Amino acid sequence: MLKKDYKIDRFVNSSHSIIFNLIGNGVKVLDVGCASGFLAERLKNEKQCTVVGIEFNPELANQARTYCKEVFSGDVEEIDIRYPEDYFDTIIFGDILEHTKDPKKVIMRYKKYVTKDGRIIISLPNIAFWSIRLNLLFGRFDYREKGILDKTHLRFFTIKSAQRLIRDCGLKILETKYAGRMIYYLRLFPTLFAYQSINVCKK
């Protein structure tokens, strides 16, 4: 079913804003799991980037074509894209890997497309977020329509296990940023107050 709430979160400390600010002007971007192209729209209009997307949902893929140079519609774990290796300056895995059966396979499948000096940006939700811990204390683990306990999530990560996944894929983590609303506490205790971790990596 097509979700109706695919839009960019412009809050300064959202994962969308953090990812947008990490990407340079005029670069070639591969957005794995681009949804409706909400990030591609900003990258194209505000930073003159060229974005290629991959999206499973055909309706969302069709929307994304408005902003992307090209969108491949299909399963990110299986689809092949017609681009040479070392082509993209940046690859984005923005809150997509937790929806896949084998996140490592997905990273390994696409990392060959980034240039030697390019960046891979990986955003993953933090299952150790304070509200999830509190609910577990009272025996509650209820799936929801969206968020950390989105009912379509197949995998769950803490900040540490997300970084372990990245290193297991042969990537070097250059920088980690944290998304969340409680910014003061987030800086002190990211493992508790980070809603998502955003890792900037290279081959």
Helices and strands as residue ranges (DSSP letters): H 15-22, E 28-32, H 38-47, E 50-55, H 58-64, E 70-73, E 88-94, G 97-99, H 103-110, G 111-113, E 114-125, H 130-137, H 159-168, E 172-179, H 183-188, H 190-193, E 196-202
